[in-house]
């Protein structure tokens, strides 16, 4: 990671982190979800998990597609926890992505994060994925083309490695603080077409 990238992260970290919306994404709900999603818990709260991830906590109604993914995830949970061998993060992601379908990438990645957050599996979405690419390409004019949205395990692995580099620059910041920074950096710095 070059000095230009390091300086951008150091200089903009607090600015973007402070843009994070705790009303839309309540931290208390998130902490409860991380405790709730264990292999031993037969009663995980998929409704709360998906409402949090999609920013629907304070909404009375939201898209039917999100309601459907909640129902499918609930059905698959008992099957998942009955797997005899404990799965590592990559295996967990692939299991959920296969069971929920290709269009449920973010949900599969989110469930994997909740189960394996202690192993450093981050939340991934289009915003922090974009932030990783924008930051990595600082100094390149014009910024080379990159994928708009994450779509596979390699994308999660790249984000894990990028976050590890940020931890070296910002050693006092938690994974959650880095996630907030990346989410807001990506959200507010969409590449112009």
LINKA-V67633 format. One record per backbone hydrogen bond with DSSP energy under -0.5 kcal/mol. CO is the residue of the C=O (numbers start at 0). NH is the residue of the N-H. E is the energy in kcal/mol with one decimal. If there is no record, write none. Layout:
# LINKA-V67633
<<CO,NH,E> <CO,NH,E>>
This chain:
# LINKA-V67633
<<1,5,-2.2> <2,6,-2.8> <3,7,-2.0> <4,8,-2.4> <5,9,-2.7> <6,10,-3.0> <7,11,-1.7> <8,12,-1.5> <11,15,-2.4> <12,16,-2.5> <13,17,-2.2> <15,18,-1.5> <16,19,-1.5> <19,21,-0.9> <20,24,-2.0> <23,56,-0.6> <25,29,-1.7> <26,30,-2.5> <27,31,-2.1> <28,32,-2.4> <29,33,-2.1> <30,34,-1.5> <31,35,-2.1> <32,36,-2.1> <35,37,-1.8> <37,40,-1.5> <39,41,-0.7> <43,45,-1.2> <44,48,-2.4> <45,49,-2.8> <46,50,-2.4> <47,51,-2.6> <48,52,-2.4> <49,53,-2.5> <50,55,-3.6> <50,56,-0.7> <51,54,-1.5> <55,58,-1.8> <62,65,-0.8> <62,66,-1.5> <63,67,-2.5> <64,68,-1.8> <65,69,-1.7> <66,70,-2.0> <67,71,-2.6> <68,72,-2.5> <69,73,-2.4> <70,74,-2.0> <71,75,-2.0> <72,76,-1.5> <73,77,-0.7> <74,78,-0.6> <75,79,-2.6> <76,80,-2.8> <77,81,-0.8> <79,82,-1.5> <87,91,-2.9> <88,92,-2.8> <89,93,-2.5> <90,94,-2.4> <91,95,-2.5> <92,96,-2.8> <93,97,-2.2> <94,98,-2.5> <95,99,-2.7> <96,100,-1.5> <100,103,-2.0> <101,104,-0.8> <103,107,-2.7> <104,108,-2.7> <105,109,-2.4> <106,110,-2.7> <107,111,-2.1> <108,112,-2.3> <109,113,-2.5> <110,114,-2.2> <111,115,-2.6> <112,116,-1.1> <115,118,-1.8> <115,120,-1.3> <116,119,-1.8> <119,121,-0.6> <124,128,-2.0> <125,129,-2.0> <126,130,-2.5> <127,131,-2.1> <128,132,-1.7> <129,133,-3.1> <130,134,-2.9> <131,135,-2.3> <132,136,-1.5> <134,137,-1.5> <136,139,-2.2> <138,140,-0.6> <151,155,-1.1> <152,156,-2.7> <153,157,-2.6> <154,158,-1.9> <155,159,-2.5> <156,160,-2.4> <157,161,-2.3> <158,162,-2.7> <159,163,-2.0> <160,164,-1.5> <161,165,-2.0> <162,166,-2.4> <163,167,-1.1> <164,168,-1.4> <165,169,-3.3> <169,172,-1.9> <173,177,-2.4> <174,178,-2.5> <175,179,-2.2> <176,180,-2.2> <177,181,-2.8> <178,182,-2.8> <179,183,-2.4> <180,184,-2.8> <181,185,-2.6> <182,186,-2.1> <183,187,-2.3> <184,188,-0.7>>
